[in-house]
Each structure stands twice: as structure tokens, then as C-alpha cells.
């Protein structure tokens, strides 16, 4: 079994009157906003971070945070841990408002037992009573200094190597690396990629300003091409607003063009229908003209024939009149 915290207990701390959370295995914390999920997660800083001024609680100052977690002498944040020396508890206890001394750190061997902190009637015990019970039964050790807290967490640290081994590092001098990485992991929702990069380089003991990869050697001929593409992309980003404006106007022009094409199509169909009707009318009129010309020629021929017949009748009549006169 791995060493580390197996239980978190909060008494009169943050949003919790009493909370006991098992950590021995996977854990999912689900709840509405402002219900205390972040409060619970951030308590891990009280276990793993030795110096209070190295803790990070986002937009809240250290004084605000300590007052939030430890509003009075009946407030506790406790971590039951599996260690090299068996079960142990590392805890923080609030102080009375009158003393204004700030929270105290302590540790003791053995598991967390509710009766050490609560009376039979469910009331939180006085701090003096808690200290007496833990000192008598559990080898209570105060941890007034950050160094004592740090040595307790590590393997083979402290006087006679009495560290609990909650954190196992190949080099205990790299504890500050672990501490900073833990803080970033607890604040993944707000950490930037640049900060995470620097933290990973720190863990790998690579200077943050060193060239980790020779891009030209790795990419070969593609290096210059990619640089040109990047330069073009930078130019594009620089003029992005103007390009967006041009694209918007182009879309407007395309819309107008589409409307004009639609109207032109309708007009062309109407023109074709109009031309078809006119061709039929013109054909009909041409036929009527042809028929009229034919009728005119026929009438002219008939008129000429009739005039000839008239002239013949007139001549015959004259002859008859002359003959009659001679007689």
C-alpha cells in the first residue's frame, strides 16, 4: 500500500460544520456551485505545503484564507495518513479570536478517532482537552516551524531520520519542486500553459530559457517553409479585422449578385415567353397579309375581267345603235 493521506476531516472549517472524506481510492466530488468542492480540494495545501506564504488560494489573501478555514479555536483540518510508521494524523487547529495567534500545526501517531475531538454529547472539545488526550494516547507533536512540517513529510528527514515518508522523493532537496507542482495541479482551471511549461521544465531540471529542441535540425528543409507560413499567419492576424471586413463585404456582394442573377433569370424567362407569343402573332399576321395579297390579286383579275366584259358589251351596244341608225 502506498503512503499518503487516506482521510480528510474538517471540523468547523470553511463551509463544513463536519466533513469526513475517504481518500483511499479514486474520488469524484460532485455538487452545485459554491457548495464547498474547491474548499475541500484546497485543504491538501495544509498537508503538503510547509510554508504558509507559499500557499495559493487564488484571489484570496492568506489572512482571508486562514480566517475562512480556521474561524476559531474549535476549527480543525485533519489528515489521516498511511506512513512509514503506521497510521498518523497531521492537523491544523484554529486559535481563539482573543489570542489572534493564527492556526497551529501538530501531528500524532495513530488513526483519527472522533472521541478525541468530540464529547459524548457531540460537542467539540476544548483545545486543552484535545491536547491532553492526544498527548496521553497518541504521542502528540507540535509543529511550530515549517521545517519541522517538511521533514515530517519526507523519507529519512529530520532528527534521526524520523520522517513519516508521506512524500517519497529521490532527492529531498527537490521538495520545493514538488510543492510548486502540487499548487499548479490544484489550480489547473486557472494555470496558464506557460506556467505549466515552466513547471515541467523545472521538474526536468532544464533551464526555462534554454533551447530544448533545435527546430532547424529536426525539421530540415521544412523549417524555412514553416517560418514563412508563420510569418504569413502573423501578417494575417495583424490585419484580421480588415480581412474580416472585406470578407463581410464579399458576402454582401455575393448576396446581391445572387439576387440579380435570380431577377435576370426571371426576366429572361419572361422575355422568352414574350418572344414566343410575338412569333405566333407575327406568323398569323404574315399569313393574313399573304391571304390579303392573294385576295387582292384575285380581285384585281376579276375586276380586269369584268372591265373587259363591260368594254365588250359597250362596243356591241354601239354597233347595234349604228346599224339601227342606218336603216
Secondary structure by P-SEA (a helix, b strand, c coil): ccccccbbbbcccccccbbbbbcccbbbbbbcccccaaaaaacccccccccccccccccccaaaaaaaacccccbbbbbbccccccbbbbbbbbbcccccccccccccccccccccccccccccccaaaaaaaaaacccccccccaaaaaaaaccccccccccccccccccccaaaaaaaaaaaaaacccccaaaaaaaaaaaacccccccccccccccccaaaaaaaaaaaaaaaaaaaaaaaaaaaaaaaaaaaaaaaaaaaaaaaaaaaaaaaaaaaaaaaaaaaaaaaaaaaaaaaaaaaaaaaaaaaaaaaaaaaaaaaaac
